[in-house]
Amino acid sequence: MRILIVDDHDIVRESLDNIIRMDFANATIVKAGSAKECTDVVTGIMFDLIILDLGLPDQDGIELIRSILGISREFKILVFSMSAALVYAPTLYEIGIYGFLNKHADLVEIRTAIRSIALDGKRYVPVELRPAILFNEDKKALNIMEILSPREKMIAQLIVQGMSTNKIAVLLGIEMSTVRTYKARIFSKFEVDTLYDFLTKANFMDFLNN
């Protein structure tokens, strides 16, 4: 097992080293304190897992991830960052990361994410991000907001605002049956069956502000 830790803080690198060795005592762990060091290392070595902070001082984290995956799409990246997950995670999963953890995550979750990615080769999505992120048949990440058509998004927003099927039909000048069809599509894309579940997921995603 070969793992690369990329963070500009010594204490984070050493803490992650100790956590990794709880499950992979014999792992080869390489550490980089900057984006440049990371790029230099991955250019010549393949890793089973790269744990990477977005807030590196010498390069934007998203640009670095694109560079790493440009070298090889086989790299499995776990972002470990203080950056706002709901702001960055959907885009990063689309780009091709395997997981996103906030640095406030507890020990159990960190170990679970590392095992899931490094050992099982599975993407890890924290519970709080699952309403906002889906994977299609090819395991490509999708921001759930981006799979709604403009019309579906408009109707979804009206539903969130508490408008009934009849009121939406009158407002948009369409048949109630058409509204019901759109509603069924929206619920299917959100992977929910009830209005309550839809509202819970939509409000969690701060839907009205999108």
Backbone as JSON Lines, residues from 0, in Angstrom:
{"i":0,"aa":"M","n":[0.84,-1.19,0.0],"ca":[0.0,0.0,0.0],"c":[0.88,1.25,0.0]}
{"i":1,"aa":"R","n":[0.66,2.13,-0.96],"ca":[1.44,3.36,-1.06],"c":[0.5,4.55,-0.98]}
{"i":2,"aa":"I","n":[0.73,5.43,0.01],"ca":[-0.18,6.55,0.25],"c":[0.61,7.86,0.31]}
{"i":3,"aa":"L","n":[0.08,8.9,-0.32],"ca":[0.69,10.22,-0.3],"c":[-0.18,11.18,0.5]}
{"i":4,"aa":"I","n":[0.41,11.87,1.45],"ca":[-0.28,12.88,2.25],"c":[0.23,14.25,1.81]}
{"i":5,"aa":"V","n":[-0.7,15.12,1.41],"ca":[-0.32,16.46,0.93],"c":[-0.99,17.51,1.81]}
{"i":6,"aa":"D","n":[-0.19,18.14,2.66],"ca":[-0.71,19.19,3.56],"c":[0.46,20.05,3.99]}
{"i":7,"aa":"D","n":[0.22,21.34,4.14],"ca":[1.32,22.24,4.49],"c":[1.55,22.35,6.0]}
{"i":8,"aa":"H","n":[0.82,21.58,6.78],"ca":[1.0,21.6,8.23],"c":[1.58,20.26,8.71]}
{"i":9,"aa":"D","n":[2.71,20.34,9.41],"ca":[3.37,19.14,9.91],"c":[2.45,18.29,10.78]}
{"i":10,"aa":"I","n":[1.69,18.96,11.65],"ca":[0.86,18.22,12.61],"c":[-0.22,17.41,11.89]}
{"i":11,"aa":"V","n":[-0.74,17.94,10.8],"ca":[-1.76,17.22,10.03],"c":[-1.13,16.0,9.35]}
{"i":12,"aa":"R","n":[0.02,16.21,8.74],"ca":[0.69,15.09,8.07],"c":[1.02,13.97,9.05]}
{"i":13,"aa":"E","n":[1.54,14.34,10.23],"ca":[1.91,13.31,11.21],"c":[0.68,12.63,11.79]}
{"i":14,"aa":"S","n":[-0.38,13.38,12.01],"ca":[-1.61,12.8,12.55],"c":[-2.21,11.8,11.56]}
{"i":15,"aa":"L","n":[-2.24,12.17,10.29],"ca":[-2.76,11.26,9.27],"c":[-1.88,10.03,9.14]}
{"i":16,"aa":"D","n":[-0.59,10.2,9.25],"ca":[0.34,9.07,9.22],"c":[-0.03,8.07,10.32]}
{"i":17,"aa":"N","n":[-0.24,8.57,11.53],"ca":[-0.59,7.69,12.65],"c":[-1.93,7.0,12.44]}
{"i":18,"aa":"I","n":[-2.88,7.73,11.9],"ca":[-4.22,7.15,11.65],"c":[-4.13,6.05,10.6]}
{"i":19,"aa":"I","n":[-3.41,6.32,9.52],"ca":[-3.28,5.33,8.45],"c":[-2.66,4.04,8.97]}
{"i":20,"aa":"R","n":[-1.65,4.16,9.83],"ca":[-0.94,2.97,10.32],"c":[-1.78,2.13,11.28]}
{"i":21,"aa":"M","n":[-2.9,2.67,11.74],"ca":[-3.81,1.84,12.55],"c":[-4.36,0.69,11.73]}
{"i":22,"aa":"D","n":[-4.54,0.92,10.43],"ca":[-5.11,-0.11,9.55],"c":[-4.11,-0.67,8.55]}
{"i":23,"aa":"F","n":[-3.09,0.14,8.23],"ca":[-2.09,-0.28,7.25],"c":[-0.7,-0.06,7.83]}
{"i":24,"aa":"A","n":[-0.33,-0.94,8.73],"ca":[0.92,-0.76,9.48],"c":[2.14,-0.76,8.57]}
{"i":25,"aa":"N","n":[2.08,-1.49,7.48],"ca":[3.23,-1.62,6.6],"c":[3.15,-0.71,5.37]}
{"i":26,"aa":"A","n":[2.23,0.23,5.4],"ca":[2.07,1.12,4.25],"c":[3.3,1.99,4.04]}
{"i":27,"aa":"T","n":[3.6,2.26,2.78],"ca":[4.63,3.23,2.45],"c":[3.95,4.59,2.36]}
{"i":28,"aa":"I","n":[4.3,5.48,3.29],"ca":[3.65,6.78,3.35],"c":[4.64,7.88,2.97]}
{"i":29,"aa":"V","n":[4.29,8.62,1.94],"ca":[5.1,9.74,1.47],"c":[4.36,11.02,1.82]}
{"i":30,"aa":"K","n":[5.11,12.05,2.21],"ca":[4.49,13.3,2.63],"c":[5.01,14.46,1.8]}
{"i":31,"aa":"A","n":[4.08,15.35,1.45],"ca":[4.43,16.55,0.69],"c":[3.81,17.75,1.38]}
{"i":32,"aa":"G","n":[4.58,18.85,1.46],"ca":[4.09,20.03,2.15],"c":[3.63,21.13,1.23]}
{"i":33,"aa":"S","n":[3.65,20.87,-0.08],"ca":[3.25,21.89,-1.04],"c":[2.73,21.23,-2.31]}
{"i":34,"aa":"A","n":[2.08,22.02,-3.14],"ca":[1.59,21.5,-4.41],"c":[2.74,21.09,-5.32]}
{"i":35,"aa":"K","n":[3.82,21.86,-5.3],"ca":[4.97,21.53,-6.13],"c":[5.57,20.19,-5.74]}
{"i":36,"aa":"E","n":[5.75,19.99,-4.42],"ca":[6.28,18.7,-3.96],"c":[5.37,17.57,-4.39]}
{"i":37,"aa":"C","n":[4.06,17.79,-4.27],"ca":[3.09,16.77,-4.66],"c":[3.23,16.43,-6.14]}
{"i":38,"aa":"T","n":[3.27,17.46,-6.97],"ca":[3.38,17.24,-8.42],"c":[4.66,16.51,-8.77]}
{"i":39,"aa":"D","n":[5.75,16.89,-8.14],"ca":[7.03,16.23,-8.4],"c":[6.96,14.74,-8.06]}
{"i":40,"aa":"V","n":[6.29,14.42,-6.95],"ca":[6.22,13.04,-6.49],"c":[5.33,12.19,-7.4]}
{"i":41,"aa":"V","n":[4.12,12.69,-7.71],"ca":[3.17,11.88,-8.47],"c":[3.58,11.73,-9.93]}
{"i":42,"aa":"T","n":[4.5,12.56,-10.38],"ca":[4.97,12.43,-11.77],"c":[5.69,11.11,-11.98]}
{"i":43,"aa":"G","n":[6.32,10.59,-10.94],"ca":[7.09,9.37,-11.12],"c":[6.65,8.17,-10.32]}
{"i":44,"aa":"I","n":[5.67,8.35,-9.41],"ca":[5.26,7.25,-8.54],"c":[3.73,7.12,-8.55]}
{"i":45,"aa":"M","n":[3.25,5.89,-8.58],"ca":[1.8,5.65,-8.49],"c":[1.43,5.39,-7.04]}
{"i":46,"aa":"F","n":[0.33,5.97,-6.58],"ca":[-0.13,5.79,-5.21],"c":[-1.52,5.16,-5.19]}
{"i":47,"aa":"D","n":[-1.77,4.37,-4.14],"ca":[-3.1,3.79,-3.96],"c":[-4.09,4.82,-3.44]}
{"i":48,"aa":"L","n":[-3.57,5.84,-2.76],"ca":[-4.42,6.9,-2.22],"c":[-3.6,8.17,-2.05]}
{"i":49,"aa":"I","n":[-4.22,9.3,-2.39],"ca":[-3.63,10.62,-2.14],"c":[-4.6,11.38,-1.24]}
{"i":50,"aa":"I","n":[-4.13,11.76,-0.06],"ca":[-4.94,12.57,0.85],"c":[-4.45,14.01,0.73]}
{"i":51,"aa":"L","n":[-5.32,14.91,0.35],"ca":[-4.88,16.23,-0.09],"c":[-5.71,17.36,0.51]}
{"i":52,"aa":"D","n":[-5.02,18.38,0.97],"ca":[-5.68,19.59,1.46],"c":[-5.89,20.56,0.3]}
{"i":53,"aa":"L","n":[-7.04,21.24,0.27],"ca":[-7.3,22.21,-0.79],"c":[-6.55,23.52,-0.56]}
{"i":54,"aa":"G","n":[-6.23,23.82,0.7],"ca":[-5.68,25.13,1.04],"c":[-4.17,25.2,1.03]}
{"i":55,"aa":"L","n":[-3.54,24.71,-0.01],"ca":[-2.08,24.78,-0.1],"c":[-1.65,26.19,-0.53]}
{"i":56,"aa":"P","n":[-0.5,26.64,-0.05],"ca":[-0.11,28.03,-0.28],"c":[0.36,28.34,-1.69]}
{"i":57,"aa":"D","n":[0.82,27.33,-2.44],"ca":[1.46,27.63,-3.72],"c":[0.62,27.3,-4.96]}
{"i":58,"aa":"Q","n":[-0.57,26.74,-4.77],"ca":[-1.43,26.46,-5.92],"c":[-2.85,26.19,-5.46]}
{"i":59,"aa":"D","n":[-3.8,26.63,-6.25],"ca":[-5.2,26.35,-5.97],"c":[-5.41,24.84,-5.93]}
{"i":60,"aa":"G","n":[-6.14,24.37,-4.91],"ca":[-6.33,22.94,-4.73],"c":[-7.05,22.26,-5.88]}
{"i":61,"aa":"I","n":[-8.04,22.94,-6.46],"ca":[-8.78,22.34,-7.57],"c":[-7.87,22.2,-8.79]}
{"i":62,"aa":"E","n":[-7.04,23.2,-9.03],"ca":[-6.1,23.12,-10.15],"c":[-5.12,21.97,-9.94]}
{"i":63,"aa":"L","n":[-4.68,21.8,-8.69],"ca":[-3.75,20.71,-8.39],"c":[-4.4,19.36,-8.65]}
{"i":64,"aa":"I","n":[-5.64,19.21,-8.23],"ca":[-6.35,17.94,-8.46],"c":[-6.47,17.66,-9.95]}
{"i":65,"aa":"R","n":[-6.79,18.68,-10.73],"ca":[-6.87,18.5,-12.19],"c":[-5.51,18.06,-12.74]}
{"i":66,"aa":"S","n":[-4.44,18.65,-12.21],"ca":[-3.1,18.29,-12.68],"c":[-2.76,16.85,-12.36]}
{"i":67,"aa":"I","n":[-3.09,16.44,-11.12],"ca":[-2.81,15.05,-10.71],"c":[-3.57,14.06,-11.59]}
{"i":68,"aa":"L","n":[-4.84,14.33,-11.8],"ca":[-5.65,13.42,-12.61],"c":[-5.28,13.51,-14.09]}
{"i":69,"aa":"G","n":[-4.64,14.63,-14.46],"ca":[-4.13,14.73,-15.82],"c":[-2.94,13.81,-16.05]}
{"i":70,"aa":"I","n":[-2.2,13.56,-14.98],"ca":[-1.08,12.61,-15.05],"c":[-1.61,11.19,-15.16]}
{"i":71,"aa":"S","n":[-2.62,10.89,-14.33],"ca":[-3.25,9.57,-14.39],"c":[-4.63,9.62,-13.74]}
{"i":72,"aa":"R","n":[-5.63,9.12,-14.44],"ca":[-6.98,9.04,-13.87],"c":[-7.08,7.93,-12.84]}
{"i":73,"aa":"E","n":[-6.02,7.15,-12.69],"ca":[-6.03,6.04,-11.73],"c":[-5.78,6.52,-10.31]}
{"i":74,"aa":"F","n":[-5.28,7.74,-10.14],"ca":[-5.05,8.24,-8.79],"c":[-6.38,8.42,-8.06]}
{"i":75,"aa":"K","n":[-6.43,7.93,-6.84],"ca":[-7.63,8.06,-6.0],"c":[-7.35,9.14,-4.95]}
{"i":76,"aa":"I","n":[-8.09,10.22,-5.03],"ca":[-7.84,11.39,-4.18],"c":[-8.92,11.54,-3.12]}
{"i":77,"aa":"L","n":[-8.48,11.66,-1.88],"ca":[-9.36,11.98,-0.76],"c":[-9.02,13.4,-0.32]}
{"i":78,"aa":"V","n":[-9.95,14.33,-0.53],"ca":[-9.73,15.7,-0.08],"c":[-9.99,15.76,1.42]}
{"i":79,"aa":"F","n":[-9.05,16.34,2.14],"ca":[-9.15,16.47,3.59],"c":[-8.91,17.94,3.9]}
{"i":80,"aa":"S","n":[-9.98,18.69,4.13],"ca":[-9.86,20.14,4.1],"c":[-10.83,20.83,5.04]}
{"i":81,"aa":"M","n":[-10.53,22.08,5.36],"ca":[-11.44,22.91,6.14],"c":[-12.4,23.67,5.22]}
{"i":82,"aa":"S","n":[-12.21,23.56,3.92],"ca":[-13.06,24.28,2.97],"c":[-14.5,23.78,3.06]}
{"i":83,"aa":"A","n":[-15.44,24.66,2.74],"ca":[-16.87,24.33,2.82],"c":[-17.21,23.19,1.86]}
{"i":84,"aa":"A","n":[-17.63,22.07,2.42],"ca":[-17.87,20.88,1.62],"c":[-18.94,21.09,0.56]}
{"i":85,"aa":"L","n":[-20.06,21.72,0.93],"ca":[-21.15,21.88,-0.02],"c":[-20.8,22.84,-1.15]}
{"i":86,"aa":"V","n":[-19.81,23.68,-0.92],"ca":[-19.38,24.6,-1.98],"c":[-18.47,23.89,-2.97]}
{"i":87,"aa":"Y","n":[-17.54,23.11,-2.46],"ca":[-16.51,22.52,-3.32],"c":[-16.76,21.06,-3.72]}
{"i":88,"aa":"A","n":[-17.36,20.28,-2.84],"ca":[-17.43,18.84,-3.07],"c":[-18.14,18.42,-4.36]}
{"i":89,"aa":"P","n":[-19.32,18.97,-4.67],"ca":[-19.98,18.52,-5.92],"c":[-19.09,18.67,-7.15]}
{"i":90,"aa":"T","n":[-18.4,19.81,-7.27],"ca":[-17.51,20.03,-8.41],"c":[-16.34,19.05,-8.38]}
{"i":91,"aa":"L","n":[-15.78,18.83,-7.2],"ca":[-14.62,17.95,-7.09],"c":[-14.97,16.5,-7.39]}
{"i":92,"aa":"Y","n":[-16.15,16.05,-6.96],"ca":[-16.57,14.69,-7.31],"c":[-16.76,14.57,-8.82]}
{"i":93,"aa":"E","n":[-17.27,15.61,-9.44],"ca":[-17.4,15.6,-10.9],"c":[-16.04,15.48,-11.56]}
{"i":94,"aa":"I","n":[-15.07,16.2,-11.04],"ca":[-13.72,16.16,-11.61],"c":[-13.12,14.77,-11.49]}
{"i":95,"aa":"G","n":[-13.42,14.09,-10.36],"ca":[-12.93,12.71,-10.24],"c":[-12.34,12.31,-8.91]}
{"i":96,"aa":"I","n":[-12.54,13.12,-7.85],"ca":[-12.03,12.7,-6.55],"c":[-12.82,11.5,-6.04]}
{"i":97,"aa":"Y","n":[-12.25,10.8,-5.08],"ca":[-12.9,9.63,-4.51],"c":[-13.56,9.91,-3.16]}
{"i":98,"aa":"G","n":[-13.23,11.04,-2.55],"ca":[-13.84,11.35,-1.26],"c":[-13.53,12.76,-0.82]}
{"i":99,"aa":"F","n":[-14.38,13.27,0.09],"ca":[-14.19,14.61,0.64],"c":[-14.52,14.55,2.12]}
{"i":100,"aa":"L","n":[-13.54,14.9,2.95],"ca":[-13.75,14.93,4.4],"c":[-13.37,16.29,4.96]}
{"i":101,"aa":"N","n":[-14.19,16.8,5.86],"ca":[-13.82,18.0,6.59],"c":[-12.82,17.61,7.67]}
{"i":102,"aa":"K","n":[-11.9,18.5,7.99],"ca":[-10.89,18.18,9.0],"c":[-11.48,18.03,10.4]}
{"i":103,"aa":"H","n":[-12.74,18.37,10.56],"ca":[-13.41,18.13,11.84],"c":[-13.97,16.71,11.93]}
{"i":104,"aa":"A","n":[-13.83,15.92,10.89],"ca":[-14.35,14.55,10.9],"c":[-13.71,13.77,12.04]}
{"i":105,"aa":"D","n":[-14.5,12.85,12.6],"ca":[-13.95,12.07,13.72],"c":[-13.07,10.93,13.21]}
{"i":106,"aa":"L","n":[-12.38,10.29,14.14],"ca":[-11.42,9.25,13.8],"c":[-12.06,8.1,13.05]}
{"i":107,"aa":"V","n":[-13.25,7.7,13.49],"ca":[-13.93,6.57,12.85],"c":[-14.21,6.87,11.39]}
{"i":108,"aa":"E","n":[-14.7,8.07,11.11],"ca":[-15.03,8.41,9.72],"c":[-13.78,8.52,8.87]}
{"i":109,"aa":"I","n":[-12.72,9.08,9.41],"ca":[-11.47,9.19,8.65],"c":[-10.97,7.8,8.28]}
{"i":110,"aa":"R","n":[-10.95,6.89,9.23],"ca":[-10.47,5.54,8.96],"c":[-11.39,4.83,7.97]}
{"i":111,"aa":"T","n":[-12.69,5.05,8.09],"ca":[-13.65,4.43,7.17],"c":[-13.42,4.9,5.75]}
{"i":112,"aa":"A","n":[-13.23,6.22,5.58],"ca":[-13.0,6.78,4.25],"c":[-11.72,6.24,3.64]}
{"i":113,"aa":"I","n":[-10.66,6.18,4.43],"ca":[-9.38,5.7,3.92],"c":[-9.48,4.24,3.5]}
{"i":114,"aa":"R","n":[-10.1,3.41,4.33],"ca":[-10.25,1.99,3.99],"c":[-11.12,1.8,2.75]}
{"i":115,"aa":"S","n":[-12.21,2.56,2.68],"ca":[-13.13,2.44,1.56],"c":[-12.44,2.73,0.24]}
{"i":116,"aa":"I","n":[-11.61,3.76,0.23],"ca":[-10.94,4.17,-1.01],"c":[-9.71,3.32,-1.29]}
{"i":117,"aa":"A","n":[-8.81,3.25,-0.32],"ca":[-7.51,2.59,-0.54],"c":[-7.63,1.08,-0.64]}
{"i":118,"aa":"L","n":[-8.49,0.49,0.17],"ca":[-8.59,-0.97,0.23],"c":[-9.63,-1.51,-0.73]}
{"i":119,"aa":"D","n":[-10.81,-0.87,-0.76],"ca":[-11.92,-1.39,-1.57],"c":[-12.07,-0.69,-2.92]}
{"i":120,"aa":"G","n":[-11.38,0.43,-3.1],"ca":[-11.49,1.15,-4.36],"c":[-12.83,1.8,-4.58]}
{"i":121,"aa":"K","n":[-13.55,2.09,-3.48],"ca":[-14.88,2.68,-3.58],"c":[-14.83,4.16,-3.23]}
{"i":122,"aa":"R","n":[-15.69,4.94,-3.89],"ca":[-15.8,6.35,-3.53],"c":[-16.49,6.49,-2.18]}
{"i":123,"aa":"Y","n":[-16.06,7.5,-1.44],"ca":[-16.65,7.74,-0.12],"c":[-17.32,9.11,-0.13]}
{"i":124,"aa":"V","n":[-18.62,9.11,0.19],"ca":[-19.38,10.36,0.28],"c":[-19.94,10.46,1.7]}
{"i":125,"aa":"P","n":[-19.52,11.46,2.49],"ca":[-20.04,11.61,3.84],"c":[-21.56,11.77,3.84]}
{"i":126,"aa":"V","n":[-22.18,11.39,4.92],"ca":[-23.63,11.43,5.03],"c":[-24.18,12.82,4.69]}
{"i":127,"aa":"E","n":[-23.51,13.86,5.18],"ca":[-24.04,15.21,4.99],"c":[-23.97,15.67,3.53]}
{"i":128,"aa":"L","n":[-23.18,14.98,2.7],"ca":[-23.07,15.37,1.3],"c":[-23.94,14.54,0.37]}
{"i":129,"aa":"R","n":[-24.46,13.42,0.86],"ca":[-25.2,12.5,-0.01],"c":[-26.43,13.1,-0.67]}
{"i":130,"aa":"P","n":[-27.16,14.01,0.0],"ca":[-28.3,14.62,-0.7],"c":[-27.9,15.45,-1.9]}
{"i":131,"aa":"A","n":[-26.67,15.94,-1.93],"ca":[-26.25,16.86,-3.0],"c":[-25.49,16.17,-4.12]}
{"i":132,"aa":"I","n":[-25.13,14.89,-3.93],"ca":[-24.26,14.23,-4.89],"c":[-24.83,12.88,-5.29]}
{"i":133,"aa":"L","n":[-24.86,12.63,-6.58],"ca":[-25.29,11.36,-7.13],"c":[-24.17,10.81,-8.0]}
{"i":134,"aa":"F","n":[-24.25,9.52,-8.34],"ca":[-23.34,8.94,-9.3],"c":[-24.15,8.24,-10.37]}
{"i":135,"aa":"N","n":[-23.77,8.47,-11.64],"ca":[-24.48,7.8,-12.7],"c":[-23.93,6.4,-12.89]}
{"i":136,"aa":"E","n":[-24.37,5.72,-13.95],"ca":[-23.99,4.33,-14.15],"c":[-22.49,4.15,-14.34]}
{"i":137,"aa":"D","n":[-21.82,5.2,-14.79],"ca":[-20.38,5.12,-15.0],"c":[-19.6,5.61,-13.79]}
{"i":138,"aa":"K","n":[-20.31,5.8,-12.66],"ca":[-19.68,6.26,-11.42],"c":[-19.12,7.67,-11.55]}
{"i":139,"aa":"K","n":[-19.66,8.44,-12.49],"ca":[-19.26,9.83,-12.6],"c":[-20.12,10.66,-11.67]}
{"i":140,"aa":"A","n":[-19.49,11.52,-10.9],"ca":[-20.24,12.32,-9.93],"c":[-21.09,13.35,-10.63]}
{"i":141,"aa":"L","n":[-22.28,13.58,-10.09],"ca":[-23.19,14.58,-10.62],"c":[-23.66,15.48,-9.51]}
{"i":142,"aa":"N","n":[-23.63,16.77,-9.73],"ca":[-24.28,17.7,-8.81],"c":[-25.77,17.59,-9.08]}
{"i":143,"aa":"I","n":[-26.55,17.24,-8.1],"ca":[-27.97,16.98,-8.31],"c":[-28.68,18.19,-8.92]}
{"i":144,"aa":"M","n":[-28.19,19.4,-8.62],"ca":[-28.81,20.59,-9.18],"c":[-28.65,20.66,-10.68]}
{"i":145,"aa":"E","n":[-27.57,20.09,-11.2],"ca":[-27.26,20.21,-12.61],"c":[-28.01,19.2,-13.47]}
{"i":146,"aa":"I","n":[-28.7,18.24,-12.87],"ca":[-29.42,17.27,-13.68],"c":[-30.89,17.63,-13.83]}
{"i":147,"aa":"L","n":[-31.3,18.76,-13.24],"ca":[-32.65,19.25,-13.46],"c":[-32.66,20.17,-14.67]}
{"i":148,"aa":"S","n":[-33.67,20.0,-15.53],"ca":[-33.83,20.92,-16.65],"c":[-34.28,22.27,-16.09]}
{"i":149,"aa":"P","n":[-34.15,23.36,-16.85],"ca":[-34.61,24.66,-16.35],"c":[-36.06,24.64,-15.9]}
{"i":150,"aa":"R","n":[-36.93,23.95,-16.64],"ca":[-38.34,23.87,-16.27],"c":[-38.53,23.09,-15.0]}
{"i":151,"aa":"E","n":[-37.81,21.97,-14.86],"ca":[-37.91,21.17,-13.65],"c":[-37.43,21.96,-12.44]}
{"i":152,"aa":"K","n":[-36.34,22.7,-12.62],"ca":[-35.81,23.49,-11.51],"c":[-36.81,24.56,-11.09]}
{"i":153,"aa":"M","n":[-37.46,25.2,-12.07],"ca":[-38.46,26.23,-11.76],"c":[-39.61,25.64,-10.95]}
{"i":154,"aa":"I","n":[-40.11,24.49,-11.39],"ca":[-41.23,23.86,-10.7],"c":[-40.79,23.37,-9.32]}
{"i":155,"aa":"A","n":[-39.58,22.83,-9.23],"ca":[-39.07,22.38,-7.93],"c":[-39.0,23.53,-6.94]}
{"i":156,"aa":"Q","n":[-38.56,24.69,-7.41],"ca":[-38.49,25.86,-6.54],"c":[-39.88,26.3,-6.07]}
{"i":157,"aa":"L","n":[-40.86,26.2,-6.96],"ca":[-42.23,26.56,-6.58],"c":[-42.79,25.58,-5.55]}
{"i":158,"aa":"I","n":[-42.43,24.32,-5.7],"ca":[-42.86,23.31,-4.72],"c":[-42.25,23.63,-3.35]}
{"i":159,"aa":"V","n":[-40.96,23.97,-3.36],"ca":[-40.27,24.31,-2.11],"c":[-40.94,25.52,-1.45]}
{"i":160,"aa":"Q","n":[-41.44,26.43,-2.26],"ca":[-42.1,27.63,-1.73],"c":[-43.5,27.33,-1.18]}
{"i":161,"aa":"G","n":[-43.95,26.08,-1.35],"ca":[-45.23,25.67,-0.77],"c":[-46.41,25.77,-1.71]}
{"i":162,"aa":"M","n":[-46.16,25.97,-2.99],"ca":[-47.27,26.09,-3.95],"c":[-47.84,24.73,-4.3]}
{"i":163,"aa":"S","n":[-49.15,24.67,-4.4],"ca":[-49.84,23.43,-4.75],"c":[-49.72,23.16,-6.24]}
{"i":164,"aa":"T","n":[-50.06,21.94,-6.64],"ca":[-50.03,21.58,-8.06],"c":[-50.93,22.49,-8.86]}
{"i":165,"aa":"N","n":[-52.12,22.78,-8.33],"ca":[-53.06,23.64,-9.03],"c":[-52.5,25.05,-9.22]}
{"i":166,"aa":"K","n":[-51.93,25.62,-8.17],"ca":[-51.39,26.98,-8.26],"c":[-50.21,27.06,-9.23]}
{"i":167,"aa":"I","n":[-49.37,26.02,-9.23],"ca":[-48.25,26.0,-10.16],"c":[-48.76,25.95,-11.6]}
{"i":168,"aa":"A","n":[-49.8,25.13,-11.83],"ca":[-50.37,25.02,-13.17],"c":[-50.93,26.35,-13.64]}
{"i":169,"aa":"V","n":[-51.63,27.06,-12.76],"ca":[-52.21,28.36,-13.12],"c":[-51.11,29.37,-13.38]}
{"i":170,"aa":"L","n":[-50.1,29.39,-12.5],"ca":[-49.02,30.36,-12.64],"c":[-48.26,30.18,-13.95]}
{"i":171,"aa":"L","n":[-48.01,28.93,-14.32],"ca":[-47.21,28.65,-15.51],"c":[-48.05,28.47,-16.77]}
{"i":172,"aa":"G","n":[-49.38,28.45,-16.6],"ca":[-50.26,28.29,-17.74],"c":[-50.19,26.92,-18.38]}
{"i":173,"aa":"I","n":[-50.05,25.89,-17.55],"ca":[-49.98,24.51,-18.05],"c":[-51.0,23.65,-17.31]}
{"i":174,"aa":"E","n":[-51.23,22.44,-17.8],"ca":[-52.19,21.53,-17.2],"c":[-51.66,20.98,-15.88]}
{"i":175,"aa":"M","n":[-52.58,20.66,-14.97],"ca":[-52.17,20.05,-13.71],"c":[-51.46,18.72,-13.95]}
{"i":176,"aa":"S","n":[-51.92,17.97,-14.96],"ca":[-51.29,16.69,-15.27],"c":[-49.82,16.88,-15.69]}
{"i":177,"aa":"T","n":[-49.54,18.0,-16.35],"ca":[-48.17,18.29,-16.76],"c":[-47.31,18.59,-15.54]}
{"i":178,"aa":"V","n":[-47.89,19.33,-14.6],"ca":[-47.16,19.63,-13.36],"c":[-46.85,18.33,-12.62]}
{"i":179,"aa":"R","n":[-47.85,17.43,-12.58],"ca":[-47.64,16.15,-11.9],"c":[-46.52,15.34,-12.57]}
{"i":180,"aa":"T","n":[-46.46,15.41,-13.89],"ca":[-45.41,14.69,-14.62],"c":[-44.04,15.25,-14.27]}
{"i":181,"aa":"Y","n":[-43.93,16.58,-14.26],"ca":[-42.67,17.22,-13.87],"c":[-42.31,16.85,-12.43]}
{"i":182,"aa":"K","n":[-43.31,16.87,-11.56],"ca":[-43.07,16.55,-10.15],"c":[-42.52,15.13,-10.0]}
{"i":183,"aa":"A","n":[-43.08,14.19,-10.77],"ca":[-42.62,12.81,-10.72],"c":[-41.17,12.71,-11.18]}
{"i":184,"aa":"R","n":[-40.83,13.46,-12.24],"ca":[-39.44,13.45,-12.73],"c":[-38.49,14.02,-11.69]}
{"i":185,"aa":"I","n":[-38.91,15.11,-11.07],"ca":[-38.07,15.76,-10.06],"c":[-37.83,14.82,-8.88]}
{"i":186,"aa":"F","n":[-38.9,14.2,-8.4],"ca":[-38.76,13.27,-7.27],"c":[-37.84,12.11,-7.63]}
{"i":187,"aa":"S","n":[-37.95,11.64,-8.88],"ca":[-37.11,10.52,-9.32],"c":[-35.65,10.92,-9.32]}
{"i":188,"aa":"K","n":[-35.35,12.14,-9.8],"ca":[-33.96,12.59,-9.85],"c":[-33.4,12.85,-8.46]}
{"i":189,"aa":"F","n":[-34.28,13.25,-7.54],"ca":[-33.85,13.48,-6.16],"c":[-33.82,12.18,-5.36]}
{"i":190,"aa":"E","n":[-34.3,11.11,-5.97],"ca":[-34.37,9.8,-5.33],"c":[-35.2,9.85,-4.06]}
{"i":191,"aa":"V","n":[-36.39,10.46,-4.16],"ca":[-37.33,10.53,-3.04],"c":[-38.7,10.08,-3.52]}
{"i":192,"aa":"D","n":[-39.54,9.69,-2.57],"ca":[-40.9,9.23,-2.91],"c":[-41.98,10.15,-2.37]}
{"i":193,"aa":"T","n":[-41.65,10.93,-1.37],"ca":[-42.67,11.76,-0.72],"c":[-42.3,13.24,-0.77]}
{"i":194,"aa":"L","n":[-43.32,14.08,-0.62],"ca":[-43.09,15.52,-0.59],"c":[-42.2,15.89,0.6]}
{"i":195,"aa":"Y","n":[-42.43,15.25,1.73],"ca":[-41.61,15.54,2.92],"c":[-40.14,15.27,2.65]}
{"i":196,"aa":"D","n":[-39.83,14.11,2.04],"ca":[-38.44,13.77,1.75],"c":[-37.83,14.75,0.75]}
{"i":197,"aa":"F","n":[-38.64,15.15,-0.23],"ca":[-38.14,16.12,-1.21],"c":[-37.81,17.45,-0.54]}
{"i":198,"aa":"L","n":[-38.72,17.93,0.3],"ca":[-38.5,19.22,0.96],"c":[-37.3,19.16,1.89]}
{"i":199,"aa":"T","n":[-37.13,18.03,2.57],"ca":[-35.98,17.87,3.45],"c":[-34.68,17.97,2.67]}
{"i":200,"aa":"K","n":[-34.61,17.24,1.56],"ca":[-33.39,17.24,0.76],"c":[-33.18,18.59,0.09]}
{"i":201,"aa":"A","n":[-34.24,19.18,-0.45],"ca":[-34.12,20.47,-1.14],"c":[-33.69,21.57,-0.18]}
{"i":202,"aa":"N","n":[-34.28,21.6,1.0],"ca":[-33.92,22.63,1.97],"c":[-32.52,22.43,2.49]}
{"i":203,"aa":"F","n":[-32.11,21.16,2.63],"ca":[-30.73,20.88,3.07],"c":[-29.74,21.47,2.08]}
{"i":204,"aa":"M","n":[-30.09,21.43,0.8],"ca":[-29.2,21.92,-0.25],"c":[-29.32,23.41,-0.46]}
{"i":205,"aa":"D","n":[-30.14,24.09,0.39],"ca":[-30.35,25.53,0.23],"c":[-30.84,25.8,-1.18]}
{"i":206,"aa":"F","n":[-31.8,25.0,-1.62],"ca":[-32.28,24.98,-3.0],"c":[-32.71,26.34,-3.5]}
{"i":207,"aa":"L","n":[-33.38,27.12,-2.65],"ca":[-33.94,28.39,-3.1],"c":[-32.87,29.39,-3.5]}
{"i":208,"aa":"N","n":[-31.64,29.18,-3.05],"ca":[-30.59,30.13,-3.37],"c":[-29.85,29.75,-4.64]}
{"i":209,"aa":"N","n":[-30.25,28.65,-5.28],"ca":[-29.56,28.23,-6.49],"c":[-30.29,28.76,-7.72]}
